[in-house]
Amino acid sequence: MRNNTFVIALHCFLLITTLLGSATLCAQQNNGAISTQNDFWKNVQFGGGLGLGFGSGFTDITVAPSAIYNFNEYIALGIGAQYSYLKQRDFFATNLYGGSLITLANPIPQIQLSAELEQLRVNQGIDGTRTNSLNYWNTALFVGVGYRSGFATIGVRYNVLNDSNNIYGSAFMPFVRVFF
């Protein structure tokens, strides 16, 4: 069942990516200039996120690097990786790892639309027992909108595949996205 969810999510992601990118990609013009191999790296941006949280017996550490390729000022496609470690003392420890594909569309410089397909492996151990350990794949398909200023975007995204088995507490999630 989980594999079927991933296939459906991938098809939805590709459809959203096609819709976001078709108008601007078709509008590109070739001015006849010969591009060099270095032109590729001029259009690549790196970014991501780091998270560190501690509380009363709780630890949350996240590392999530990503890279995008800007086709033009309107459309970018990219990939990301993620690793998270969550632990509640005397209760559970969880490792999350995986990757994502992201499409960004900027219809105007201040507004950024996004579609992100995320696939994470969840390994959760319940303290004191091996029979309650969980190991599964979690698929999320986020669509989002944000306000963009310079290298940073702040906004909200919605997981269209949200269900009761999802690792996130809510379908709506705020985000801060930074690319340099």
Secondary structure, DSSP 8 states (H G I E B T S, - for coil): -HHHHHHHHHHHHHHHHHHHHHHHHHT----S----THHHHHTEEEEEEEEEEEETTEEEEEEEEEEEEESSSSEEEEEEEEEEEEEETTTEEEEEEEEEEEEEEEEETTEEEEEEEEEEEEEEEETT-STT-EEEEEEEEEEEEEEEETTEEEEEEEETT--TT-SSS-SEEEEEEEB-
